[in-house]
Amino acid sequence: MLILKNGYMIDPASGIEGYRDILIDTDSEKIVRIVPRGALAEEMASTVSDSIGDVIDLTGQILAPGLVDVHVHFRAPGFTHKEDIHTGAAAAAKGGFTSVVLMANTKPAVDNAETLAYVRNKGKETGIHVYTCANVTMGLQGREMTDMEMLSAQGAAGFTDDGIPLMDERLLREALQRAAKCGKPVSLHEENPSLIKNNGVNAGKAAAYYGIGGSPREAEISMVERDLRIAVEEEADLSIQHISTKEAVELVRRAKECGIEVLALTDHDTLDGLEEAAQAGKALGVRVIPGVELGAKEYRSLHILGYRFSPQAEELSRLCTQLKLGRDERKYRMIDFLREKGVDISLAEVEELAGGDVIARPHFAQVMVRRGYVQTTREAFDRYLDTDEYQRIERQKPDARTCIEIIKAAGGLVSLAHPYQVKLEDDKLEALVKELAGYGLDAIECFYPKHTPEQQAFYRKLARTYHLHVTGGSDFHGERVKPDVSLAKVELDIDWML
């Protein structure tokens, strides 16, 4: 017998968390008893003390089920100067990992039964559970498919060309179909090489400073968007490797905590984060609808919401890219404009506050509050950032009809965002809604934090008159942009949107 005492036990399966003593039968290598700390030592001393071989004091240590890592590189065969299966397994065991899944970018590649058997047999010698993927394509060349059915039958845990993205959409679809029939996942390295200059560093301030280029977020997002779409269509298991953004995951986690069942992510002029949000939503049980909010040029705050479109739609993606570039270029004009008005703030401070996101007016407003030029962000907009004079430096925008038609062409649905911000009299707003309905408008955002009950009633009347649906939004922009606005839920009939 073996006693492990004074360990802090964490077991998600049983729900146990706390200090425990454990009795292990060393002959069968099975746990016999788990009891509160101290109880086992007293009991064993009076009953089976003669059979106790060892007592190990785990004070300051954690007791937990063996950890699992589904993405490891043990580099054998072919690159054993870096690592091999025995040293990798020893390192895994030292860290508490009792099961690992090896990637298949070895030399020779794991695209045949012999190499697969070699890796699996070496793994059996290690003392932990070593599983391995096989390759999707022969020699990781992205052209000819491996015999996935045979490799699955021979023990491959899944399929991957890790380190090399699968650019051929037709080939990927076939791979997902065949892997699904085998009951095995496909694990993908998500980077579009056509968008990358000098891989190995994220595109951003540091890369720009050193003239490196780096990997932009779009290189990952574009591949993830495509591959998740295909996996959903084929009902296949997919593992996305190397996810590098956290904002969308955090947003969906908050939505789950609020009791939200369906969430639309509608960022201004960008499709970034949509697929990350969809992944997180699937994990957390929240339905995530792809969305976007486009600014139209007819009125200062005329915004068009798009829902449930294909994020791969080229025209919509191209428009968002143009609008993002316009926002980024505008920041220099905004700094000059504010300095003309006696507001001397640092663009570097605004960029730091934005944290790598596209810089928008709320970022400027927060820095103005921080530096004492205004008391609130609302005052920053009223006095500087939402005035007639400010409009002379505003970026170029498409008209509302173009926004609606591009969203529609992408298979999407369209809603008029926060009508009160357009600042039109009721009769003129109704004329605008009628015009937009003629272009294909589907809905009006009747519920919005700053809509009064009277405004809500009028907007709902417009929706009935022009046979439009009703949408609602929380205006949650994240703590960096609008720290005083929380994520909130609205109860609506949205069957038409799903």
C-alpha positions as CSV (number, residue, x, y, z in Angstrom):
1,M,0.0,0.0,0.0
2,L,1.0,3.6,-0.6
3,I,-0.3,6.7,1.2
4,L,-0.2,10.1,-0.4
5,K,-1.0,12.7,2.4
6,N,-1.5,16.4,2.7
7,G,-2.0,17.0,-1.0
8,Y,-4.4,19.6,-2.3
9,M,-6.8,17.6,-4.6
10,I,-8.5,19.1,-7.7
11,D,-10.7,16.7,-9.6
12,P,-13.2,18.3,-12.0
13,A,-14.9,15.0,-12.7
14,S,-15.9,14.4,-9.1
15,G,-16.1,18.0,-8.0
16,I,-13.6,17.4,-5.2
17,E,-11.3,20.3,-4.3
18,G,-9.5,20.5,-1.0
19,Y,-6.9,18.7,1.1
20,R,-7.1,14.9,0.9
21,D,-5.2,11.8,1.7
22,I,-5.2,8.9,-0.8
23,L,-4.6,5.2,-0.3
24,I,-3.2,3.4,-3.3
25,D,-3.0,-0.4,-3.8
26,T,0.5,-0.8,-5.3
27,D,-0.3,-4.3,-6.6
28,S,-3.3,-3.3,-8.7
29,E,-2.0,0.3,-9.1
30,K,-5.5,1.6,-8.2
31,I,-6.8,4.1,-5.7
32,V,-8.5,2.4,-2.8
33,R,-9.6,5.3,-0.6
34,I,-9.8,9.1,-0.8
35,V,-10.5,10.8,2.6
36,P,-10.1,14.2,4.3
37,R,-6.5,15.1,5.3
38,G,-5.4,13.3,8.5
39,A,-8.2,10.7,8.6
40,L,-6.3,8.1,6.6
41,A,-3.1,8.0,8.6
42,E,-5.0,7.4,11.8
43,E,-7.2,4.7,10.3
44,M,-4.3,2.9,8.6
45,A,-2.2,3.0,11.8
46,S,-4.8,0.9,13.6
47,T,-5.8,-1.4,10.8
48,V,-3.4,-2.3,8.1
49,S,-0.2,-0.5,9.2
50,D,1.9,-3.6,8.4
51,S,0.9,-3.4,4.7
52,I,1.8,0.2,4.3
53,G,5.0,0.4,2.2
54,D,5.5,4.2,1.8
55,V,4.0,7.4,3.0
56,I,4.6,10.4,0.7
57,D,4.0,13.9,2.2
58,L,2.6,16.1,-0.6
59,T,2.5,19.3,1.5
60,G,2.5,22.2,-1.0
61,Q,1.7,19.9,-3.9
62,I,-1.4,19.5,-6.1
63,L,-3.1,16.1,-6.6
64,A,-5.1,16.0,-9.9
65,P,-6.0,13.6,-12.7
66,G,-3.3,13.4,-15.4
67,L,-3.2,16.4,-17.7
68,V,-3.7,16.0,-21.5
69,D,-1.8,18.0,-24.2
70,V,-3.2,17.5,-27.7
71,H,-0.5,19.5,-29.5
72,V,3.1,18.5,-28.8
73,H,6.3,18.0,-30.9
74,F,8.6,15.2,-29.9
75,R,10.5,15.6,-33.2
76,A,11.0,11.9,-34.0
77,P,11.8,10.7,-36.5
78,G,14.1,13.1,-38.2
79,F,14.8,15.9,-35.8
80,T,16.0,14.1,-32.6
81,H,18.7,16.7,-32.1
82,K,15.9,18.9,-30.9
83,E,13.8,16.3,-28.9
84,D,12.9,12.7,-29.1
85,I,9.9,10.6,-27.9
86,H,11.6,9.5,-24.7
87,T,12.8,12.9,-23.6
88,G,9.6,14.6,-24.6
89,A,7.6,12.0,-22.6
90,A,9.8,12.5,-19.6
91,A,9.3,16.2,-19.7
92,A,5.6,15.7,-20.1
93,A,5.4,13.4,-17.1
94,K,7.5,15.8,-15.0
95,G,4.8,18.4,-15.7
96,G,1.9,16.2,-14.8
97,F,0.9,15.3,-18.4
98,T,0.0,11.7,-18.7
99,S,-1.4,11.8,-22.2
100,V,-0.1,13.7,-25.2
101,V,-0.9,13.8,-28.9
102,L,2.1,14.2,-31.3
103,M,2.0,16.4,-34.4
104,A,3.1,14.7,-37.6
105,N,5.6,17.2,-39.2
106,T,8.5,14.8,-38.9
107,K,11.0,13.4,-41.4
108,P,9.9,11.1,-42.8
109,A,6.4,12.4,-42.4
110,V,3.7,10.3,-40.7
111,D,2.0,9.6,-44.1
112,N,2.5,5.9,-44.1
113,A,1.9,2.8,-41.9
114,E,5.6,2.2,-41.2
115,T,6.3,5.6,-39.7
116,L,3.1,5.6,-37.8
117,A,3.9,2.2,-36.3
118,Y,7.4,3.5,-35.4
119,V,6.1,6.5,-33.5
120,R,3.4,4.5,-31.7
121,N,5.8,1.7,-30.6
122,K,8.3,4.2,-29.3
123,G,5.5,5.9,-27.3
124,K,4.5,2.6,-25.7
125,E,8.0,2.5,-24.1
126,T,7.7,5.8,-22.2
127,G,5.3,5.1,-19.3
128,I,2.8,7.8,-20.4
129,H,0.0,7.6,-23.1
130,V,1.6,8.8,-26.3
131,Y,-0.8,9.2,-29.2
132,T,0.1,10.6,-32.6
133,C,-1.6,12.2,-35.6
134,A,-0.9,11.2,-39.1
135,N,-0.6,13.6,-42.1
136,V,-3.5,15.0,-44.2
137,T,-1.3,15.1,-47.3
138,M,1.6,13.1,-48.6
139,G,4.9,14.6,-47.5
140,L,3.0,17.7,-46.1
141,Q,3.0,19.0,-49.6
142,G,-0.7,20.0,-49.6
143,R,-1.5,18.2,-52.9
144,E,-2.1,14.5,-52.6
145,M,-4.2,13.0,-49.8
146,T,-2.9,10.3,-47.5
147,D,-4.8,7.0,-47.0
148,M,-6.7,8.4,-44.0
149,E,-8.9,5.4,-43.6
150,M,-5.9,3.0,-43.4
151,L,-3.9,5.3,-41.1
152,S,-7.0,5.7,-38.8
153,A,-7.3,1.9,-38.6
154,Q,-3.6,1.6,-37.7
155,G,-4.1,3.9,-34.7
156,A,-3.7,7.6,-35.9
157,A,-5.4,9.8,-33.3
158,G,-6.2,12.5,-35.9
159,F,-4.8,14.2,-39.0
160,T,-2.7,17.3,-39.4
161,D,-0.1,19.0,-41.6
162,D,0.9,21.1,-38.6
163,G,3.3,23.9,-39.5
164,I,1.9,24.3,-43.0
165,P,-1.6,25.7,-43.7
166,L,-3.9,23.8,-46.0
167,M,-4.6,26.4,-48.7
168,D,-6.6,24.1,-51.1
169,E,-10.3,24.5,-50.0
170,R,-11.4,21.5,-52.0
171,L,-8.7,19.3,-50.5
172,L,-9.6,20.5,-47.0
173,R,-13.2,19.7,-47.5
174,E,-12.4,16.2,-48.6
175,A,-10.1,15.7,-45.7
176,L,-12.8,16.8,-43.2
177,Q,-15.3,14.5,-44.8
178,R,-13.0,11.5,-44.7
179,A,-11.8,12.2,-41.1
180,A,-15.4,12.6,-40.0
181,K,-16.2,9.1,-41.3
182,C,-13.2,7.8,-39.4
183,G,-14.4,9.6,-36.2
184,K,-11.1,11.5,-36.0
185,P,-10.4,15.3,-35.8
186,V,-8.4,17.4,-38.2
187,S,-5.9,19.8,-36.6
188,L,-5.0,22.9,-38.6
189,H,-2.2,25.5,-38.6
190,E,-4.1,28.7,-39.4
191,E,-2.0,31.3,-41.2
192,N,-2.5,32.7,-44.7
193,P,1.1,33.0,-46.0
194,S,0.0,35.6,-48.7
195,L,-0.7,38.1,-45.9
196,I,2.5,37.5,-44.0
197,K,5.9,39.3,-44.2
198,N,8.7,37.8,-42.1
199,N,6.8,35.4,-40.0
200,G,7.6,34.9,-36.3
201,V,6.3,38.2,-34.9
202,N,2.9,39.8,-34.8
203,A,2.3,42.7,-37.1
204,G,2.1,45.9,-35.0
205,K,4.1,48.6,-33.4
206,A,7.2,46.6,-32.7
207,A,7.2,44.9,-36.2
208,A,6.7,48.3,-37.9
209,Y,9.4,50.0,-35.8
210,Y,12.0,47.4,-36.9
211,G,10.7,47.2,-40.4
212,I,9.9,43.5,-40.1
213,G,6.4,43.3,-41.4
214,G,5.2,40.4,-39.3
215,S,2.0,38.4,-39.2
216,P,-1.3,40.5,-39.2
217,R,-4.3,39.2,-37.3
218,E,-6.1,38.8,-40.7
219,A,-3.7,36.1,-41.7
220,E,-5.1,33.9,-38.9
221,I,-8.7,35.1,-38.9
222,S,-9.2,34.6,-42.7
223,M,-8.1,31.0,-42.4
224,V,-10.1,30.3,-39.2
225,E,-13.2,31.8,-40.8
226,R,-12.9,29.6,-43.9
227,D,-12.1,26.4,-42.1
228,L,-14.7,26.7,-39.4
229,R,-17.4,27.3,-42.0
230,I,-16.3,24.1,-43.9
231,A,-16.1,22.1,-40.7
232,V,-19.7,23.1,-39.7
233,E,-21.0,22.3,-43.2
234,E,-19.3,18.9,-43.1
235,E,-20.2,18.2,-39.4
236,A,-16.5,17.4,-38.8
237,D,-14.4,17.7,-35.7
238,L,-11.8,20.5,-36.1
239,S,-9.0,21.6,-33.9
240,I,-7.7,25.2,-34.5
241,Q,-4.1,25.7,-33.5
242,H,-2.4,28.8,-32.2
243,I,-5.3,31.1,-31.5
244,S,-3.8,34.5,-30.8
245,T,-6.7,36.8,-29.9
246,K,-8.6,36.9,-26.7
247,E,-11.1,39.7,-27.0
248,A,-13.8,37.7,-28.8
249,V,-13.5,34.8,-26.3
250,E,-13.9,37.2,-23.4
251,L,-16.9,38.8,-24.9
252,V,-18.7,35.5,-25.4
253,R,-17.8,34.4,-21.9
254,R,-19.4,37.6,-20.5
255,A,-22.5,37.0,-22.7
256,K,-22.8,33.5,-21.1
257,E,-22.6,34.9,-17.6
258,C,-25.4,37.4,-18.5
259,G,-27.7,34.6,-19.5
260,I,-27.6,35.6,-23.2
261,E,-28.5,32.8,-25.6
262,V,-27.9,34.6,-28.9
263,L,-25.2,37.2,-29.4
264,A,-24.3,39.3,-32.5
265,L,-20.9,40.8,-32.6
266,T,-21.2,44.1,-34.6
267,D,-18.0,46.0,-34.5
268,H,-17.5,49.2,-36.5
269,D,-16.3,48.6,-40.1
270,T,-14.5,45.4,-39.3
271,L,-15.1,41.6,-39.5
272,D,-12.2,40.9,-37.0
273,G,-13.0,38.6,-34.1
274,L,-16.1,37.0,-35.7
275,E,-14.8,33.4,-35.9
276,E,-13.1,33.6,-32.5
277,A,-16.5,34.6,-31.1
278,A,-18.2,31.8,-32.9
279,Q,-15.7,29.3,-31.5
280,A,-16.1,30.6,-28.0
281,G,-19.8,30.6,-28.3
282,K,-19.9,27.0,-29.3
283,A,-17.8,26.1,-26.3
284,L,-20.0,28.1,-23.9
285,G,-23.4,27.3,-25.3
286,V,-24.0,30.8,-26.8
287,R,-25.3,31.2,-30.4
288,V,-23.0,33.8,-32.1
289,I,-24.3,35.6,-35.2
290,P,-21.7,37.3,-37.4
291,G,-22.3,41.0,-37.6
292,V,-20.9,44.4,-38.6
293,E,-21.8,48.1,-38.2
294,L,-21.1,50.3,-41.2
295,G,-21.2,54.1,-41.2
296,A,-23.2,55.7,-44.1
297,K,-22.4,59.2,-45.4
298,E,-26.0,60.7,-45.6
299,Y,-26.1,61.6,-41.9
300,R,-23.4,62.0,-39.3
301,S,-24.5,59.0,-37.2
302,L,-26.4,56.9,-39.8
303,H,-25.2,53.4,-39.1
304,I,-26.2,50.2,-40.9
305,L,-26.1,46.9,-39.0
306,G,-25.4,43.7,-40.9
307,Y,-26.2,40.2,-39.5
308,R,-25.8,36.6,-40.5
309,F,-23.7,37.2,-43.7
310,S,-20.8,35.1,-45.0
311,P,-17.6,36.6,-43.5
312,Q,-15.8,35.3,-46.6
313,A,-17.9,37.6,-48.9
314,E,-15.2,39.4,-50.9
315,E,-17.0,42.7,-51.5
316,L,-18.0,43.1,-47.9
317,S,-14.5,42.2,-46.7
318,R,-13.0,44.7,-49.1
319,L,-15.3,47.5,-48.0
320,C,-14.5,46.8,-44.3
321,T,-10.8,46.9,-45.1
322,Q,-11.2,50.3,-46.9
323,L,-13.2,51.7,-43.9
324,K,-10.6,50.4,-41.4
325,L,-7.8,52.1,-43.3
326,G,-9.8,55.3,-43.4
327,R,-10.3,55.2,-39.6
328,D,-6.5,54.6,-39.2
329,E,-5.6,57.5,-41.4
330,R,-8.1,59.8,-39.8
331,K,-6.2,59.7,-36.5
332,Y,-3.6,62.2,-37.7
333,R,-6.2,64.6,-38.9
334,M,-8.0,64.3,-35.5
335,I,-4.8,65.2,-33.6
336,D,-4.3,68.3,-35.8
337,F,-7.9,69.3,-35.4
338,L,-7.9,69.0,-31.6
339,R,-4.6,71.0,-31.4
340,E,-6.3,73.7,-33.4
341,K,-8.9,73.8,-30.6
342,G,-6.3,73.9,-27.9
343,V,-6.5,70.2,-27.0
344,D,-2.9,69.0,-27.0
345,I,-2.9,65.2,-26.4
346,S,-0.5,62.6,-27.5
347,L,-1.3,60.2,-30.4
348,A,0.9,57.6,-28.7
349,E,-1.3,57.7,-25.6
350,V,-4.4,57.3,-27.7
351,E,-2.8,54.3,-29.5
352,E,-1.8,52.8,-26.2
353,L,-5.3,53.1,-24.9
354,A,-6.6,51.4,-28.1
355,G,-4.4,48.5,-27.4
356,G,-3.7,47.6,-31.0
357,D,-7.4,48.0,-32.1
358,V,-8.5,50.4,-34.8
359,I,-8.4,53.9,-33.3
360,A,-11.8,55.5,-32.9
361,R,-13.3,58.6,-31.4
362,P,-14.0,57.1,-28.0
363,H,-10.3,56.5,-27.6
364,F,-9.6,60.2,-28.1
365,A,-12.5,61.1,-25.8
366,Q,-11.1,59.0,-23.0
367,V,-7.6,60.6,-23.3
368,M,-9.2,64.0,-23.3
369,V,-11.0,63.1,-20.0
370,R,-7.7,61.8,-18.6
371,R,-5.9,65.0,-19.4
372,G,-8.6,67.2,-18.0
373,Y,-9.8,68.9,-21.2
374,V,-13.3,67.6,-20.6
375,Q,-15.2,66.1,-17.7
376,T,-16.9,63.3,-19.6
377,T,-16.6,61.5,-22.9
378,R,-20.0,62.8,-23.8
379,E,-18.6,66.3,-23.4
380,A,-15.7,65.4,-25.7
381,F,-18.2,64.4,-28.4
382,D,-20.5,67.4,-27.9
383,R,-17.7,70.0,-27.9
384,Y,-15.2,68.5,-30.3
385,L,-15.8,65.0,-31.9
386,D,-19.4,65.2,-33.1
387,T,-19.7,68.8,-34.3
388,D,-20.4,70.3,-37.8
389,E,-16.8,71.6,-37.8
390,Y,-15.4,68.1,-37.1
391,Q,-17.1,66.7,-40.2
392,R,-14.5,68.4,-42.5
393,I,-11.9,65.9,-41.3
394,E,-14.2,62.9,-41.2
395,R,-13.3,59.8,-43.3
396,Q,-15.0,58.8,-46.5
397,K,-18.0,56.6,-46.2
398,P,-20.3,54.7,-48.6
399,D,-23.9,55.7,-48.9
400,A,-26.6,53.7,-47.1
401,R,-27.8,52.0,-50.2
402,T,-24.3,50.7,-50.9
403,C,-24.0,49.4,-47.4
404,I,-27.3,47.6,-47.6
405,E,-26.7,46.1,-51.0
406,I,-23.2,44.8,-50.1
407,I,-24.5,43.2,-46.9
408,K,-27.4,41.6,-48.8
409,A,-25.0,40.4,-51.5
410,A,-23.1,38.6,-48.8
411,G,-26.3,36.8,-47.8
412,G,-26.9,39.0,-44.7
413,L,-29.8,40.8,-43.0
414,V,-29.9,44.5,-42.4
415,S,-31.1,46.7,-39.5
416,L,-31.0,50.5,-39.0
417,A,-28.9,51.1,-35.9
418,H,-29.9,53.4,-33.0
419,P,-32.2,55.7,-35.0
420,Y,-32.2,58.5,-32.4
421,Q,-28.6,59.3,-33.2
422,V,-29.5,60.4,-36.7
423,K,-31.2,63.3,-35.0
424,L,-34.1,63.7,-37.5
425,E,-37.7,64.8,-36.8
426,D,-40.2,62.0,-36.8
427,D,-41.5,62.7,-40.2
428,K,-38.0,62.9,-41.8
429,L,-36.9,59.7,-39.9
430,E,-40.0,57.9,-41.3
431,A,-39.1,59.1,-44.8
432,L,-35.6,57.7,-44.3
433,V,-36.9,54.4,-43.0
434,K,-39.2,54.1,-46.0
435,E,-36.3,54.8,-48.4
436,L,-34.0,52.3,-46.7
437,A,-36.8,49.7,-46.7
438,G,-36.9,50.1,-50.5
439,Y,-33.2,49.2,-50.6
440,G,-33.8,46.0,-48.7
441,L,-33.8,47.0,-45.0
442,D,-35.0,44.1,-42.8
443,A,-35.3,45.7,-39.3
444,I,-34.9,48.6,-37.0
445,E,-32.9,48.6,-33.7
446,C,-35.8,49.7,-31.5
447,F,-34.1,48.7,-28.2
448,Y,-31.0,50.7,-27.3
449,P,-29.7,51.9,-23.9
450,K,-30.4,55.6,-24.7
451,H,-33.8,55.2,-26.4
452,T,-36.6,56.6,-24.3
453,P,-39.9,54.6,-24.0
454,E,-41.5,57.1,-26.4
455,Q,-38.8,56.6,-29.0
456,Q,-39.0,52.8,-28.6
457,A,-42.8,53.0,-29.3
458,F,-42.3,55.2,-32.3
459,Y,-39.6,53.0,-33.8
460,R,-41.8,49.9,-33.3
461,K,-44.6,51.7,-35.0
462,L,-42.3,52.3,-38.0
463,A,-41.3,48.7,-38.0
464,R,-45.0,47.6,-38.2
465,T,-45.8,50.2,-40.9
466,Y,-43.0,49.1,-43.2
467,H,-43.1,45.4,-42.3
468,L,-39.7,45.4,-40.6
469,H,-38.4,43.3,-37.8
470,V,-37.2,44.6,-34.4
471,T,-33.7,44.3,-33.1
472,G,-31.9,45.5,-30.0
473,G,-28.4,46.1,-28.8
474,S,-26.5,46.9,-25.6
475,D,-23.9,49.2,-27.2
476,F,-21.2,47.3,-25.3
477,H,-17.9,48.3,-26.7
478,G,-15.5,46.8,-24.1
479,E,-13.9,48.3,-21.1
480,R,-11.3,50.2,-23.1
481,V,-13.8,52.1,-25.2
482,K,-16.9,52.5,-23.1
483,P,-16.1,51.3,-19.6
484,D,-19.5,52.6,-18.3
485,V,-21.6,50.5,-20.7
486,S,-22.1,46.8,-19.7
487,L,-23.1,43.9,-21.8
488,A,-26.9,43.4,-21.4
489,K,-29.6,41.1,-22.8
490,V,-32.8,42.0,-24.6
491,E,-35.7,39.6,-25.1
492,L,-36.7,39.6,-28.8
493,D,-38.3,37.4,-31.4
494,I,-35.3,36.6,-33.6
495,D,-36.4,33.4,-35.3
496,W,-36.2,35.3,-38.6
497,M,-32.5,35.9,-38.1
498,L,-31.5,32.3,-37.2
